[in-house]
Amino acid sequence: MFKSILKKVAGVAAIGLITAGGAFGQSEMPTLKMALAVADMGFNLTPNSVFNLADDLGIFEKHGVKVEFITLDGTPQAVAALNSGAVDIADITIDSMLRLRAENDVQLRGFLANGKGGSFLIVGKDEIESVADLAGHSFAIADSGSLDHNLTVAMLQATNSEAPNFVAIGAPDVRVQALAAGRIDATTVSFGTYLSIADTPGIHIIMNTDELGKFTLSPTKLISAMESTLETKGDAIQRFTNAVVETARRMHDNPDEWVEAAAAARDDLSRERIEAIANFIKAQWCLDACMDEGNLNNVVDYIYNNPDFENVTRIPAEDVLEFRFAQKANETLGPYTPPN
């Protein structure tokens, strides 16, 4: 279904080969290069699908911006691409922004969230009855410092559970297929990704989304950019933000449209399962960009209360957050109102 041009970059070393955008004529739309996680090469069964949907449904074009997607292998590579200037914006974790600012004075700011609430769960072999049984077992993650890794570590620390043997193998669909094939013992993935192997004998949910969501605040990731990019490409970023918020509202109000898009892209899932996912994520769409200042301050406080941040210099939340684009988007589109 996707008409977007997605580029697979094999490793961080390849990022430097991505060419920066050239000059555009006055008659052409401004362009943004956006780094996405590798799972987005397919149809992401979470609100993260909002970006490709905005492209495929012509909503980016409607708002006068062109988005080029650069597909990378998890948060660490996306951060590297952003820091190097290979991309303009990236979907990265808030804790990564704080570390980069504190340790390297990388001046990043998050300006838009793509989803809220917990959509992740821990799934593994039947022999692992609870998180207390994970110790000594292989546990697949995207990479060290990736969102799934950080969520799992936060849960283990909060429950005083011994860590499993983490193995970095990449994207969510790769991890669940490795689990289904018996090559690893457990992993953390979204509810939608898990459904692709839910019927596999010997596999079960170790910790569901409601339980895992208790151990971290939301959102955990923000669409972010360098401060310099926010100034030089502010108009394009505003158009991008407007389009994403409009798309989120449309998918929330018209779940059947999301189901059709997902069904066309994911022939590995039954329509019944896709409809179940649509119902599950209905409350997770960011209808106002999810840039609530009070909530995000709480998220930053939560991160600094994590033992992993004990020696990280405290960075004020306002140093890594940018609210003006979300505020302007809500002014332009108007407050969200449910359909009659």
PyMOL commands that set and color helices and strands:
alter all, ss='L'
color gray80, all
select helices_A, chain A and resi 12-15+38-41+47-56+59-62+75-84+94-104+131-133+147-158+172-180+191-195+209-213+227-232+234-253+255-265+271-284+293-304+307-309+317-319+324-333
alter helices_A, ss='H'
color red, helices_A
select strands_A, chain A and resi 6-8+31-37+66-72+89-93+108-112+120-125+138-141+165-168+186-190+203-207+221-226
alter strands_A, ss='S'
color yellow, strands_A
deselect
rebuild
show_as cartoon
